[in-house]
Amino acid sequence: MAVPHAQTILVAEDETAIADTVLYALRSEGFAAEHVLLGGDVVPRVRTGKVDLVVLDVGLPDITGFDVCRQLRTFSDLPVIFLTARDGEIDRVVGLELGADDYVVKPFSPRELVARVRARLRRRVQASNADWQALGRFEIDREGRRIRFSGQALDLTRYEYGLLEVLLQRPGAVLSRAQLMDRVWTDALDSGDRTVDTHIKTLRAKLREVGDSVDDTIRTHRGLGYSVDVGVA
């Protein structure tokens, strides 16, 4: 079964025979699999982006997989699956407490490992989607202060996010400039009505960049204010 968008799995394993088997199994299931021999190569590769999960051998020749996982967890919540020849409970507990998502003991079935990889990626997607509320063409994660439009993340400033978030609270409702100022610019006492207009303009430009071709998602109601049309997803 192919995996959409060829999710990338980084395999850190110094035993070539095991690495080749794992890489073959992953690629056969549609994943884009990459291989590094050393633990020190993992963090630099992850920092470059586009890695979806790390399969990490505990017994690497330069630093342990535990140390690599500890480094990863200082900046990333990327799923990590440990591979190890150790099946002791203490090692398993240490790995999980460091933030690993799963623990596979050698020898193992490549098919089982692939199934575990797929399960961890699926859980990650489900957890991410749970934070988002769908509103037509928009999706909003209020706790994370993120908004997507037509499936694309919007790169918003603090006030652009606040303005759009307030409009999305009541899609279609017309909010005056004064109402928007009161709700968004609560700590900017010297701002005026033109501030709202300026941010509406930049918001429209960013929506156009990701697919608002007709430029009517944020609507102007002369003498009244602004509203947002969320449309149909």
C-alpha positions in Angstrom: 0.0 0.0 0.0 1.6 3.3 -1.1 2.0 6.2 1.3 0.7 9.6 0.0 3.4 12.2 -0.6 6.2 9.8 0.1 6.8 10.5 3.8 10.5 10.4 4.6 11.8 8.0 7.2 15.4 8.5 8.4 17.1 5.2 9.4 20.1 5.4 11.7 21.7 2.0 11.8 25.4 0.9 11.6 24.8 -2.7 10.6 24.5 -2.6 6.8 22.6 -5.8 6.4 19.9 -4.6 8.8 19.8 -1.2 7.3 19.4 -2.5 3.8 16.5 -4.8 4.9 14.7 -1.9 6.6 15.2 0.5 3.7 13.9 -2.1 1.2 10.9 -2.8 3.4 10.1 0.9 3.8 10.6 1.8 0.1 8.5 -1.2 -1.0 5.6 0.3 1.0 6.0 3.7 -0.7 8.1 5.6 1.9 11.1 7.7 1.0 13.8 6.1 3.2 17.2 7.6 3.9 20.1 6.0 5.8 22.9 7.3 8.1 25.5 5.3 9.8 26.3 7.6 12.7 24.2 9.1 15.5 25.9 12.4 14.9 24.4 12.6 11.5 20.8 12.4 12.7 20.2 15.9 14.2 21.8 17.8 11.3 19.6 15.9 8.8 16.4 16.4 10.9 17.2 20.1 11.1 17.2 20.4 7.3 13.5 19.5 7.4 11.3 17.0 5.5 11.9 14.0 7.8 8.6 12.5 9.1 10.0 9.8 11.5 13.3 8.5 12.7 14.2 4.8 13.1 17.1 4.9 15.5 19.4 2.1 16.5 20.4 2.3 20.2 23.9 0.9 19.7 25.5 3.3 17.2 29.3 3.5 17.0 29.8 7.2 17.9 27.0 8.1 20.3 24.1 6.1 21.6 20.6 6.3 20.2 19.5 7.4 23.7 21.8 10.5 23.4 20.5 11.2 19.9 16.9 11.0 21.0 17.7 13.3 23.9 19.2 15.9 21.5 16.1 15.6 19.2 13.7 16.2 22.0 15.3 19.6 22.7 13.8 21.0 19.5 11.5 18.4 17.8 8.6 16.1 18.6 9.3 14.0 15.5 8.3 10.3 16.1 11.2 8.1 17.0 11.3 4.3 17.0 14.2 2.6 18.7 15.9 -0.5 17.2 17.9 -2.4 19.8 19.4 -5.8 20.6 18.6 -5.1 24.2 15.3 -6.5 25.5 15.7 -5.6 29.1 12.9 -3.6 30.8 15.2 -0.9 32.1 16.5 -0.1 28.5 12.9 0.0 27.3 11.8 2.3 30.0 14.8 4.6 29.5 14.0 4.9 25.8 10.4 5.7 26.3 11.1 8.2 29.1 13.5 10.0 26.8 10.6 10.6 24.4 10.7 7.6 22.0 7.4 6.6 20.5 8.1 2.8 20.1 10.8 0.2 20.8 11.6 -2.7 18.5 13.9 -5.5 19.6 16.3 -7.3 17.2 15.8 -9.7 15.5 12.5 -8.2 14.2 10.1 -8.6 11.2 10.6 -5.8 8.6 6.9 -5.9 7.9 6.1 -5.4 11.6 8.5 -2.4 11.7 6.8 -0.9 8.7 3.4 -1.4 10.4 4.7 0.3 13.5 6.1 3.2 11.4 2.7 3.6 9.6 0.8 3.5 13.0 3.0 6.2 14.5 2.6 8.5 11.5 -1.1 7.9 11.5 -1.4 8.8 15.2 0.7 12.0 14.6 -1.7 13.1 11.9 -4.7 12.3 14.0 -3.3 14.3 17.0 -2.5 17.2 14.8 -5.9 17.3 13.1 -7.6 17.2 16.5 -6.3 20.7 17.2 -7.9 22.1 14.0 -11.5 23.4 13.6 -12.7 23.4 10.0 -14.6 26.4 8.8 -15.3 26.1 5.1 -12.0 26.8 3.3 -10.4 27.8 6.6 -9.0 25.6 9.4 -8.0 27.2 12.7 -6.0 26.0 15.6 -6.8 28.7 18.2 -4.5 27.2 20.9 -1.6 27.1 18.5 -2.6 30.4 16.9 -2.4 28.9 13.4 -4.8 29.3 10.4 -4.8 27.4 7.1 -6.7 28.4 4.0 -7.5 26.0 1.2 -5.1 23.5 2.9 -2.2 26.0 3.0 -0.7 27.4 6.2 -0.9 31.2 6.3 2.2 33.1 7.5 0.5 35.7 9.6 1.7 38.4 11.9 0.3 38.7 15.4 -2.3 41.3 14.4 -3.2 39.6 11.1 -3.9 36.4 13.0 -5.9 38.2 15.6 -8.0 40.0 13.0 -8.8 36.9 11.0 -9.4 34.9 14.1 -12.0 37.4 15.3 -13.7 37.4 11.9 -13.8 33.6 11.9 -15.5 33.6 15.2 -18.7 34.7 13.4 -18.4 33.9 9.6 -20.6 36.2 7.6 -21.2 38.7 10.5 -20.2 42.3 9.8 -17.9 43.7 12.4 -17.1 47.5 12.5 -13.6 48.9 12.6 -14.2 49.9 16.2 -15.2 46.4 17.1 -12.2 44.9 15.4 -9.9 47.5 17.1 -11.4 46.7 20.5 -10.9 42.9 20.1 -7.6 42.8 18.3 -5.6 45.9 19.2 -6.3 45.9 22.9 -2.7 47.0 23.8 -2.2 49.4 21.0 -3.8 52.6 22.3 -2.4 54.9 19.5 -3.8 52.8 16.6 -6.6 54.2 14.5 -9.1 52.9 12.0 -6.6 52.9 9.2 -4.7 50.2 11.1 -7.6 47.8 10.4 -7.7 48.7 6.8 -4.0 48.2 6.3 -4.1 44.7 7.9 -7.2 43.8 5.9 -5.2 44.6 2.8 -2.2 42.5 3.8 -4.5 39.6 4.8 -6.2 39.7 1.3 -2.7 39.6 -0.3 -1.8 36.5 1.7 -5.1 34.8 0.9 -4.5 35.5 -2.8 -1.1 33.8 -2.6 -2.7 30.5 -1.6 -5.7 30.5 -3.8 -8.2 33.3 -3.2 -8.4 34.2 -6.9 -11.6 36.3 -6.7 -10.5 38.3 -3.7 -13.9 38.2 -2.0 -13.1 36.1 1.1 -12.8 39.2 3.3 -15.6 41.5 2.3 -15.9 45.2 2.7 -19.3 46.6 3.7 -19.2 50.3 3.1 -20.0 52.4 6.1 -20.3 49.2 8.3 -17.1 47.2 8.4 -15.8 43.8 7.3 -16.9 40.2 7.2 -15.4 36.9 6.2 -16.9 34.4 3.8 -15.5 31.0 4.7 -16.9 29.4 1.5 -17.2 25.6 1.0 -14.2 23.3 1.7 
